[in-house]
Amino acid sequence: MTKQQYRFSRQSHHLRRELEPTIWERLHIDPWLTMLLMAICFIGLTVLYSASTQDMSMVIRQMVSFSIGFAVMIAMAQIPPNFYRTLTPVFYAIGVFLLILVELIGEVRMGAQRWIRIPGFGSVQPSEFMKLGMPMMCAWYLSNKELPPNMKTVAMTLAIILLPVGLIAKEPDLGTSLLVASSGIFVLFLAGLPWWMIGSAMLLSMPLVGFMWQFVMHDYQKTRVMTLLNPEADMLGSGWNITQSKIAIGSGGMTGKGYLEGTQSHLHFLPEGHTDFIIAAFSEEFGLAGVGLLMLFYLCLLARSLYIALINPDAYCRLLAGSLSMSFFVYIFVNVGMVGGILPVVGVPLPFISYGGTAIITLMAGFGLLTCVHTHTQHGH
């Protein structure tokens, strides 16, 4: 275990301020997080209007999703962390139960069984709940154990992670299973997992990759990996998405073609230009300068989130906040890497930029938890 990890898991509380709470903290709102989120959401609405070929109805639906998301974030921030801590095992158990129900009675759409229909309410996707339930459960379990974790604690934590991840991967939903798994592993790492354990796990995982390729991965998932390695092999078929994405990104140059002047998305060469591949449409119109500005906003948001985690005096809150922060980074890294052709296409949206209400509300709920653990424990109230 490194000195920095130990400092995070046990000694970061010395950075806590001892000042009187501000009006923002009394309202349980973090102004920096809120302003950064609003700026990114504004960029998202701007690029969505262009990427959707100026479909104002889609922009309005996205605005409604943002409004609901901010309301969820503020509402969740008002609840004391002890409430979430107490209900964490229940929330996790309900999430696993719903994932099992998906396997038994779930709806099948586009070859995937991921939804449960609730009469009078509509369809829900239980895997979305585990994006929050997983880090909450791992943080709850590890905060009650001696840190850094021993082998038994690590094994139990991995069991907590693998159960829902296996159910989600079976749906199949590789993108969501990756996000859920990473959120749990981040908690384990931040708890002070020794580097020798990390290295051993990496070595042991190598044979697992071959096993998954042979017996777990579906044919379309294997095709995505092969397309990543050689997209030119089938440019009009499996390589179409990534080829058009690279053309859009490259044609943007340094400053872009100009707002509403993108051709790849407007002429429908770029598939899913308003969802998973929206960063390519953004890059075409605003170029490297525009993408760099967006990444700067993301970086500031990530830095603020990690700072909130670092200064928190409570182990559960600190581990949860750290995991949520790093999971947000994974969202960005996987989507940008996927669109840029350095990772397989796994269907992960770009946070607050891609169109889609469920992902927005889930992310906002995560930032609600971040704000909650910060404003409630910063001054011991």
C-alpha beads as a LAMMPS data file, in Angstrom:
LAMMPS data file: protein, C-alpha beads

381 atoms
380 bonds

1 atom types
1 bond types

-500.0 500.0 xlo xhi
-500.0 500.0 ylo yhi
-500.0 500.0 zlo zhi

Masses

1 110.0

Atoms # bond

1 1 1 0.000 0.000 0.000
2 1 1 1.346 3.425 -0.909
3 1 1 1.666 6.298 1.531
4 1 1 -0.874 8.272 -0.490
5 1 1 -3.438 5.476 -0.315
6 1 1 -3.051 5.171 3.432
7 1 1 -3.418 8.907 3.791
8 1 1 -6.631 8.793 1.788
9 1 1 -8.168 5.860 3.625
10 1 1 -7.301 6.933 7.165
11 1 1 -5.764 10.373 7.544
12 1 1 -7.401 12.738 5.039
13 1 1 -9.624 14.362 7.679
14 1 1 -6.863 16.770 8.709
15 1 1 -7.642 18.847 5.602
16 1 1 -11.142 19.627 6.876
17 1 1 -11.949 23.273 7.386
18 1 1 -12.943 24.366 10.868
19 1 1 -14.869 27.469 9.784
20 1 1 -18.525 28.215 10.336
21 1 1 -20.780 26.686 7.665
22 1 1 -21.576 28.940 4.704
23 1 1 -25.083 29.606 3.433
24 1 1 -24.423 27.092 0.651
25 1 1 -23.529 24.409 3.172
26 1 1 -26.652 25.163 5.179
27 1 1 -28.683 24.673 1.997
28 1 1 -26.620 21.532 1.251
29 1 1 -25.505 22.829 -2.140
30 1 1 -21.919 22.861 -3.386
31 1 1 -21.706 25.973 -5.625
32 1 1 -18.630 24.773 -7.523
33 1 1 -20.133 21.415 -8.438
34 1 1 -23.430 23.056 -9.352
35 1 1 -21.877 25.738 -11.578
36 1 1 -19.645 23.247 -13.374
37 1 1 -22.560 20.881 -13.956
38 1 1 -24.692 23.718 -15.311
39 1 1 -21.902 24.793 -17.685
40 1 1 -21.470 21.235 -19.022
41 1 1 -25.245 20.811 -19.379
42 1 1 -25.408 24.055 -21.378
43 1 1 -22.695 22.759 -23.715
44 1 1 -24.638 19.505 -23.987
45 1 1 -27.847 21.270 -25.043
46 1 1 -25.936 23.386 -27.559
47 1 1 -24.268 20.463 -29.289
48 1 1 -27.423 18.305 -29.095
49 1 1 -29.379 20.928 -31.047
50 1 1 -26.872 20.615 -33.878
51 1 1 -26.222 16.861 -33.645
52 1 1 -29.949 16.109 -33.721
53 1 1 -30.253 18.216 -36.925
54 1 1 -31.966 21.016 -34.973
55 1 1 -34.664 18.803 -33.447
56 1 1 -36.046 21.200 -30.822
57 1 1 -38.346 18.561 -29.318
58 1 1 -35.329 16.422 -28.473
59 1 1 -33.590 19.420 -26.891
60 1 1 -36.681 20.159 -24.787
61 1 1 -36.829 16.549 -23.585
62 1 1 -33.164 16.796 -22.635
63 1 1 -33.871 20.038 -20.745
64 1 1 -36.627 18.250 -18.827
65 1 1 -34.181 15.458 -17.969
66 1 1 -31.645 18.018 -16.735
67 1 1 -34.328 19.703 -14.605
68 1 1 -35.365 16.405 -13.055
69 1 1 -31.704 15.518 -12.533
70 1 1 -30.898 18.752 -10.705
71 1 1 -34.028 18.313 -8.567
72 1 1 -32.929 14.763 -7.680
73 1 1 -29.406 15.986 -6.881
74 1 1 -30.615 18.754 -4.551
75 1 1 -33.206 16.499 -2.888
76 1 1 -30.670 13.720 -2.234
77 1 1 -28.203 16.249 -0.824
78 1 1 -30.675 17.214 1.911
79 1 1 -30.716 13.705 3.426
80 1 1 -28.030 12.942 6.062
81 1 1 -25.398 10.370 5.018
82 1 1 -26.349 8.092 7.924
83 1 1 -29.696 7.493 6.231
84 1 1 -27.942 6.210 3.097
85 1 1 -25.485 4.238 5.210
86 1 1 -28.311 2.462 7.041
87 1 1 -30.260 1.607 3.888
88 1 1 -27.252 0.642 1.761
89 1 1 -27.543 -3.181 2.260
90 1 1 -31.285 -3.001 1.539
91 1 1 -30.718 -0.938 -1.612
92 1 1 -28.049 -3.381 -2.813
93 1 1 -30.247 -6.419 -2.088
94 1 1 -33.188 -4.883 -3.970
95 1 1 -30.884 -4.145 -6.920
96 1 1 -29.643 -7.751 -7.069
97 1 1 -33.228 -9.054 -6.737
98 1 1 -34.350 -6.879 -9.663
99 1 1 -31.415 -8.086 -11.765
100 1 1 -32.505 -11.672 -11.096
101 1 1 -36.054 -10.716 -12.121
102 1 1 -34.649 -9.329 -15.365
103 1 1 -33.153 -12.742 -16.052
104 1 1 -36.507 -14.450 -15.331
105 1 1 -39.179 -12.120 -16.712
106 1 1 -37.305 -9.210 -18.312
107 1 1 -38.278 -7.610 -21.622
108 1 1 -36.139 -8.338 -24.664
109 1 1 -35.291 -5.382 -26.896
110 1 1 -32.789 -5.432 -29.758
111 1 1 -31.483 -8.792 -28.612
112 1 1 -30.847 -7.716 -24.995
113 1 1 -32.881 -8.575 -21.896
114 1 1 -32.344 -5.545 -19.641
115 1 1 -35.761 -4.130 -18.687
116 1 1 -38.634 -4.920 -16.329
117 1 1 -42.097 -3.599 -17.130
118 1 1 -43.982 -2.214 -14.138
119 1 1 -47.749 -1.897 -14.778
120 1 1 -48.849 1.727 -14.749
121 1 1 -45.266 3.022 -14.573
122 1 1 -43.410 1.745 -17.618
123 1 1 -40.105 -0.071 -18.011
124 1 1 -37.130 0.255 -15.688
125 1 1 -33.524 -0.860 -16.147
126 1 1 -32.303 -2.271 -12.801
127 1 1 -28.654 -2.167 -13.875
128 1 1 -28.828 1.637 -13.596
129 1 1 -29.569 1.314 -9.859
130 1 1 -26.362 -0.657 -9.345
131 1 1 -24.243 2.255 -10.614
132 1 1 -25.019 3.781 -7.213
133 1 1 -25.765 0.618 -5.223
134 1 1 -22.371 -0.941 -5.950
135 1 1 -20.095 1.830 -4.599
136 1 1 -22.485 2.375 -1.677
137 1 1 -22.373 -1.307 -0.712
138 1 1 -18.596 -1.655 -1.072
139 1 1 -18.041 1.551 0.917
140 1 1 -20.472 0.341 3.613
141 1 1 -18.744 -3.036 3.908
142 1 1 -15.157 -1.764 3.906
143 1 1 -15.852 1.158 6.267
144 1 1 -16.817 -1.412 8.914
145 1 1 -13.562 -3.346 8.498
146 1 1 -9.990 -2.710 9.515
147 1 1 -8.119 -0.906 6.768
148 1 1 -6.089 -1.623 4.742
149 1 1 -8.191 -4.728 3.927
150 1 1 -6.848 -8.231 4.491
151 1 1 -7.309 -11.151 2.096
152 1 1 -10.652 -12.217 3.585
153 1 1 -12.072 -8.694 3.317
154 1 1 -10.833 -8.380 -0.265
155 1 1 -12.418 -11.719 -1.192
156 1 1 -15.775 -10.720 0.311
157 1 1 -15.663 -7.358 -1.478
158 1 1 -14.946 -9.069 -4.798
159 1 1 -17.932 -11.367 -4.198
160 1 1 -20.112 -8.292 -3.598
161 1 1 -18.858 -6.872 -6.901
162 1 1 -19.032 -10.017 -9.042
163 1 1 -22.625 -11.016 -8.250
164 1 1 -24.419 -8.049 -9.865
165 1 1 -21.706 -7.568 -12.501
166 1 1 -22.191 -11.157 -13.677
167 1 1 -25.952 -10.681 -13.894
168 1 1 -25.570 -7.445 -15.875
169 1 1 -22.991 -8.955 -18.244
170 1 1 -25.382 -11.846 -18.938
171 1 1 -28.159 -9.493 -20.174
172 1 1 -25.831 -8.722 -22.125
173 1 1 -24.708 -5.184 -21.261
174 1 1 -20.931 -4.971 -21.387
175 1 1 -20.783 -1.179 -20.991
176 1 1 -22.868 -1.022 -17.824
177 1 1 -21.169 -4.073 -16.305
178 1 1 -17.803 -2.342 -16.865
179 1 1 -19.010 0.829 -15.116
180 1 1 -20.544 -1.071 -12.187
181 1 1 -17.451 -3.241 -11.723
182 1 1 -15.102 -0.243 -11.832
183 1 1 -17.142 1.611 -9.186
184 1 1 -16.687 -1.288 -6.755
185 1 1 -13.013 -1.808 -7.559
186 1 1 -12.310 1.890 -6.994
187 1 1 -13.680 1.584 -3.447
188 1 1 -11.376 -1.368 -2.830
189 1 1 -8.379 0.541 -4.189
190 1 1 -9.110 3.678 -2.160
191 1 1 -9.468 1.575 0.976
192 1 1 -5.724 0.928 0.757
193 1 1 -5.405 -2.246 -1.323
194 1 1 -1.686 -3.167 -1.366
195 1 1 0.080 -2.902 -4.696
196 1 1 1.225 -6.519 -4.535
197 1 1 -2.420 -7.579 -4.502
198 1 1 -3.150 -5.329 -7.479
199 1 1 -0.206 -6.762 -9.414
200 1 1 -1.187 -10.326 -8.549
201 1 1 -4.759 -9.691 -9.661
202 1 1 -3.540 -8.339 -13.005
203 1 1 -1.414 -11.435 -13.592
204 1 1 -4.226 -13.785 -12.621
205 1 1 -6.676 -11.944 -14.871
206 1 1 -4.695 -12.724 -18.021
207 1 1 -5.967 -16.316 -18.346
208 1 1 -9.440 -14.989 -17.497
209 1 1 -9.382 -12.834 -20.634
210 1 1 -8.979 -15.938 -22.797
211 1 1 -11.753 -17.722 -20.914
212 1 1 -14.129 -14.792 -21.369
213 1 1 -13.326 -14.556 -25.061
214 1 1 -14.036 -18.246 -25.557
215 1 1 -17.046 -18.838 -23.319
216 1 1 -18.542 -15.528 -22.120
217 1 1 -18.382 -12.886 -24.858
218 1 1 -21.073 -12.846 -27.540
219 1 1 -20.252 -12.812 -31.233
220 1 1 -21.129 -9.124 -31.649
221 1 1 -18.808 -8.244 -28.724
222 1 1 -15.967 -10.182 -30.341
223 1 1 -16.673 -8.330 -33.588
224 1 1 -16.324 -4.995 -31.779
225 1 1 -12.904 -6.003 -30.444
226 1 1 -11.730 -7.167 -33.868
227 1 1 -13.067 -3.954 -35.418
228 1 1 -11.044 -1.947 -32.895
229 1 1 -7.861 -3.746 -33.967
230 1 1 -8.562 -3.343 -37.690
231 1 1 -11.536 -1.090 -38.546
232 1 1 -10.500 -0.926 -42.223
233 1 1 -11.184 -4.664 -42.639
234 1 1 -14.924 -3.997 -42.971
235 1 1 -15.329 -0.257 -43.490
236 1 1 -18.885 -0.538 -44.837
237 1 1 -19.985 -2.974 -42.144
238 1 1 -18.724 -3.369 -38.588
239 1 1 -16.064 -0.669 -39.097
240 1 1 -18.507 1.972 -40.375
241 1 1 -19.190 3.650 -37.009
242 1 1 -15.598 4.133 -35.955
243 1 1 -14.452 5.106 -39.462
244 1 1 -17.075 7.859 -39.766
245 1 1 -16.297 8.981 -36.220
246 1 1 -12.615 9.410 -37.026
247 1 1 -13.477 11.329 -40.206
248 1 1 -15.692 13.697 -38.202
249 1 1 -13.037 14.266 -35.540
250 1 1 -10.230 14.782 -38.036
251 1 1 -12.199 17.133 -40.277
252 1 1 -12.800 19.494 -37.343
253 1 1 -9.161 20.491 -37.178
254 1 1 -8.113 23.031 -34.563
255 1 1 -11.171 25.311 -34.484
256 1 1 -13.871 23.254 -36.233
257 1 1 -16.143 23.895 -39.184
258 1 1 -18.450 26.143 -37.179
259 1 1 -21.670 25.694 -35.243
260 1 1 -24.395 23.915 -37.270
261 1 1 -21.888 23.384 -40.098
262 1 1 -21.009 19.737 -39.419
263 1 1 -21.534 17.430 -42.379
264 1 1 -20.936 13.949 -40.953
265 1 1 -23.823 14.189 -38.486
266 1 1 -26.155 16.405 -40.555
267 1 1 -25.874 14.133 -43.598
268 1 1 -26.315 11.066 -41.339
269 1 1 -22.936 9.522 -42.099
270 1 1 -22.196 9.521 -38.362
271 1 1 -24.411 6.935 -36.615
272 1 1 -25.809 7.747 -33.175
273 1 1 -24.480 11.283 -33.600
274 1 1 -26.704 12.582 -30.785
275 1 1 -25.997 9.775 -28.289
276 1 1 -22.854 7.646 -27.997
277 1 1 -20.922 9.414 -30.800
278 1 1 -21.907 12.976 -29.962
279 1 1 -18.320 13.956 -29.099
280 1 1 -17.415 13.305 -32.756
281 1 1 -20.143 15.701 -33.909
282 1 1 -18.957 18.225 -31.318
283 1 1 -15.349 17.880 -32.461
284 1 1 -16.302 18.390 -36.109
285 1 1 -18.001 21.721 -35.385
286 1 1 -15.786 23.113 -32.594
287 1 1 -12.486 21.380 -33.277
288 1 1 -9.710 20.619 -30.830
289 1 1 -10.250 23.964 -29.079
290 1 1 -13.875 23.171 -28.275
291 1 1 -13.129 19.642 -27.120
292 1 1 -10.267 20.959 -24.992
293 1 1 -12.622 23.420 -23.277
294 1 1 -15.125 20.640 -22.554
295 1 1 -12.357 18.439 -21.148
296 1 1 -11.239 21.341 -18.948
297 1 1 -14.737 21.578 -17.458
298 1 1 -14.713 17.819 -16.893
299 1 1 -11.282 18.041 -15.265
300 1 1 -12.419 20.793 -12.892
301 1 1 -15.528 18.798 -11.972
302 1 1 -13.435 15.693 -11.324
303 1 1 -10.897 17.670 -9.251
304 1 1 -13.649 19.190 -7.107
305 1 1 -15.232 15.764 -6.595
306 1 1 -11.931 14.185 -5.531
307 1 1 -11.235 17.102 -3.195
308 1 1 -14.623 16.527 -1.534
309 1 1 -13.680 12.881 -1.068
310 1 1 -10.205 13.659 0.274
311 1 1 -11.270 16.089 3.013
312 1 1 -14.163 14.020 4.350
313 1 1 -13.585 12.775 7.926
314 1 1 -15.887 9.723 7.678
315 1 1 -14.606 6.466 6.131
316 1 1 -17.914 5.494 4.472
317 1 1 -18.450 8.953 2.995
318 1 1 -14.834 9.250 1.869
319 1 1 -14.772 5.894 0.090
320 1 1 -18.181 6.485 -1.508
321 1 1 -17.271 9.975 -2.726
322 1 1 -13.920 8.779 -4.081
323 1 1 -15.531 5.918 -5.980
324 1 1 -18.267 8.111 -7.459
325 1 1 -15.629 10.600 -8.607
326 1 1 -13.474 7.980 -10.294
327 1 1 -16.517 6.282 -11.848
328 1 1 -17.385 9.617 -13.458
329 1 1 -13.888 9.652 -14.948
330 1 1 -14.467 6.148 -16.365
331 1 1 -17.637 7.370 -18.111
332 1 1 -15.648 10.073 -19.879
333 1 1 -12.594 7.928 -20.636
334 1 1 -14.567 5.008 -22.068
335 1 1 -16.802 7.163 -24.276
336 1 1 -13.994 9.340 -25.654
337 1 1 -11.739 6.299 -26.083
338 1 1 -14.533 4.431 -27.851
339 1 1 -15.286 7.289 -30.255
340 1 1 -11.590 7.922 -30.846
341 1 1 -10.939 4.304 -31.753
342 1 1 -8.712 3.258 -28.847
343 1 1 -11.409 1.213 -27.037
344 1 1 -14.143 -1.139 -28.302
345 1 1 -17.630 0.295 -28.815
346 1 1 -19.549 -0.587 -25.628
347 1 1 -22.437 1.886 -25.612
348 1 1 -21.366 4.240 -22.805
349 1 1 -22.796 7.790 -23.157
350 1 1 -20.756 10.955 -22.658
351 1 1 -21.896 12.461 -19.314
352 1 1 -24.405 15.336 -19.686
353 1 1 -23.650 15.670 -23.410
354 1 1 -25.193 12.531 -24.943
355 1 1 -28.967 12.417 -25.290
356 1 1 -30.756 10.195 -22.759
357 1 1 -32.685 10.842 -19.567
358 1 1 -31.885 7.748 -17.503
359 1 1 -28.113 8.235 -17.592
360 1 1 -28.483 11.934 -16.717
361 1 1 -30.669 11.272 -13.679
362 1 1 -28.371 8.472 -12.457
363 1 1 -25.319 10.731 -12.765
364 1 1 -27.098 13.610 -11.021
365 1 1 -28.094 11.253 -8.208
366 1 1 -24.407 10.393 -7.819
367 1 1 -23.514 14.067 -7.537
368 1 1 -26.354 14.401 -5.036
369 1 1 -24.606 11.800 -2.878
370 1 1 -21.320 13.667 -3.309
371 1 1 -22.913 16.930 -2.187
372 1 1 -24.653 15.155 0.685
373 1 1 -21.502 13.636 2.182
374 1 1 -19.676 16.960 1.770
375 1 1 -22.165 19.429 3.235
376 1 1 -23.447 17.200 6.046
377 1 1 -20.093 16.002 7.391
378 1 1 -17.944 19.059 6.682
379 1 1 -18.981 20.629 9.975
380 1 1 -20.228 17.548 11.773
381 1 1 -23.939 18.080 11.098

Bonds

1 1 1 2
2 1 2 3
3 1 3 4
4 1 4 5
5 1 5 6
6 1 6 7
7 1 7 8
8 1 8 9
9 1 9 10
10 1 10 11
11 1 11 12
12 1 12 13
13 1 13 14
14 1 14 15
15 1 15 16
16 1 16 17
17 1 17 18
18 1 18 19
19 1 19 20
20 1 20 21
21 1 21 22
22 1 22 23
23 1 23 24
24 1 24 25
25 1 25 26
26 1 26 27
27 1 27 28
28 1 28 29
29 1 29 30
30 1 30 31
31 1 31 32
32 1 32 33
33 1 33 34
34 1 34 35
35 1 35 36
36 1 36 37
37 1 37 38
38 1 38 39
39 1 39 40
40 1 40 41
41 1 41 42
42 1 42 43
43 1 43 44
44 1 44 45
45 1 45 46
46 1 46 47
47 1 47 48
48 1 48 49
49 1 49 50
50 1 50 51
51 1 51 52
52 1 52 53
53 1 53 54
54 1 54 55
55 1 55 56
56 1 56 57
57 1 57 58
58 1 58 59
59 1 59 60
60 1 60 61
61 1 61 62
62 1 62 63
63 1 63 64
64 1 64 65
65 1 65 66
66 1 66 67
67 1 67 68
68 1 68 69
69 1 69 70
70 1 70 71
71 1 71 72
72 1 72 73
73 1 73 74
74 1 74 75
75 1 75 76
76 1 76 77
77 1 77 78
78 1 78 79
79 1 79 80
80 1 80 81
81 1 81 82
82 1 82 83
83 1 83 84
84 1 84 85
85 1 85 86
86 1 86 87
87 1 87 88
88 1 88 89
89 1 89 90
90 1 90 91
91 1 91 92
92 1 92 93
93 1 93 94
94 1 94 95
95 1 95 96
96 1 96 97
97 1 97 98
98 1 98 99
99 1 99 100
100 1 100 101
101 1 101 102
102 1 102 103
103 1 103 104
104 1 104 105
105 1 105 106
106 1 106 107
107 1 107 108
108 1 108 109
109 1 109 110
110 1 110 111
111 1 111 112
112 1 112 113
113 1 113 114
114 1 114 115
115 1 115 116
116 1 116 117
117 1 117 118
118 1 118 119
119 1 119 120
120 1 120 121
121 1 121 122
122 1 122 123
123 1 123 124
124 1 124 125
125 1 125 126
126 1 126 127
127 1 127 128
128 1 128 129
129 1 129 130
130 1 130 131
131 1 131 132
132 1 132 133
133 1 133 134
134 1 134 135
135 1 135 136
136 1 136 137
137 1 137 138
138 1 138 139
139 1 139 140
140 1 140 141
141 1 141 142
142 1 142 143
143 1 143 144
144 1 144 145
145 1 145 146
146 1 146 147
147 1 147 148
148 1 148 149
149 1 149 150
150 1 150 151
151 1 151 152
152 1 152 153
153 1 153 154
154 1 154 155
155 1 155 156
156 1 156 157
157 1 157 158
158 1 158 159
159 1 159 160
160 1 160 161
161 1 161 162
162 1 162 163
163 1 163 164
164 1 164 165
165 1 165 166
166 1 166 167
167 1 167 168
168 1 168 169
169 1 169 170
170 1 170 171
171 1 171 172
172 1 172 173
173 1 173 174
174 1 174 175
175 1 175 176
176 1 176 177
177 1 177 178
178 1 178 179
179 1 179 180
180 1 180 181
181 1 181 182
182 1 182 183
183 1 183 184
184 1 184 185
185 1 185 186
186 1 186 187
187 1 187 188
188 1 188 189
189 1 189 190
190 1 190 191
191 1 191 192
192 1 192 193
193 1 193 194
194 1 194 195
195 1 195 196
196 1 196 197
197 1 197 198
198 1 198 199
199 1 199 200
200 1 200 201
201 1 201 202
202 1 202 203
203 1 203 204
204 1 204 205
205 1 205 206
206 1 206 207
207 1 207 208
208 1 208 209
209 1 209 210
210 1 210 211
211 1 211 212
212 1 212 213
213 1 213 214
214 1 214 215
215 1 215 216
216 1 216 217
217 1 217 218
218 1 218 219
219 1 219 220
220 1 220 221
221 1 221 222
222 1 222 223
223 1 223 224
224 1 224 225
225 1 225 226
226 1 226 227
227 1 227 228
228 1 228 229
229 1 229 230
230 1 230 231
231 1 231 232
232 1 232 233
233 1 233 234
234 1 234 235
235 1 235 236
236 1 236 237
237 1 237 238
238 1 238 239
239 1 239 240
240 1 240 241
241 1 241 242
242 1 242 243
243 1 243 244
244 1 244 245
245 1 245 246
246 1 246 247
247 1 247 248
248 1 248 249
249 1 249 250
250 1 250 251
251 1 251 252
252 1 252 253
253 1 253 254
254 1 254 255
255 1 255 256
256 1 256 257
257 1 257 258
258 1 258 259
259 1 259 260
260 1 260 261
261 1 261 262
262 1 262 263
263 1 263 264
264 1 264 265
265 1 265 266
266 1 266 267
267 1 267 268
268 1 268 269
269 1 269 270
270 1 270 271
271 1 271 272
272 1 272 273
273 1 273 274
274 1 274 275
275 1 275 276
276 1 276 277
277 1 277 278
278 1 278 279
279 1 279 280
280 1 280 281
281 1 281 282
282 1 282 283
283 1 283 284
284 1 284 285
285 1 285 286
286 1 286 287
287 1 287 288
288 1 288 289
289 1 289 290
290 1 290 291
291 1 291 292
292 1 292 293
293 1 293 294
294 1 294 295
295 1 295 296
296 1 296 297
297 1 297 298
298 1 298 299
299 1 299 300
300 1 300 301
301 1 301 302
302 1 302 303
303 1 303 304
304 1 304 305
305 1 305 306
306 1 306 307
307 1 307 308
308 1 308 309
309 1 309 310
310 1 310 311
311 1 311 312
312 1 312 313
313 1 313 314
314 1 314 315
315 1 315 316
316 1 316 317
317 1 317 318
318 1 318 319
319 1 319 320
320 1 320 321
321 1 321 322
322 1 322 323
323 1 323 324
324 1 324 325
325 1 325 326
326 1 326 327
327 1 327 328
328 1 328 329
329 1 329 330
330 1 330 331
331 1 331 332
332 1 332 333
333 1 333 334
334 1 334 335
335 1 335 336
336 1 336 337
337 1 337 338
338 1 338 339
339 1 339 340
340 1 340 341
341 1 341 342
342 1 342 343
343 1 343 344
344 1 344 345
345 1 345 346
346 1 346 347
347 1 347 348
348 1 348 349
349 1 349 350
350 1 350 351
351 1 351 352
352 1 352 353
353 1 353 354
354 1 354 355
355 1 355 356
356 1 356 357
357 1 357 358
358 1 358 359
359 1 359 360
360 1 360 361
361 1 361 362
362 1 362 363
363 1 363 364
364 1 364 365
365 1 365 366
366 1 366 367
367 1 367 368
368 1 368 369
369 1 369 370
370 1 370 371
371 1 371 372
372 1 372 373
373 1 373 374
374 1 374 375
375 1 375 376
376 1 376 377
377 1 377 378
378 1 378 379
379 1 379 380
380 1 380 381
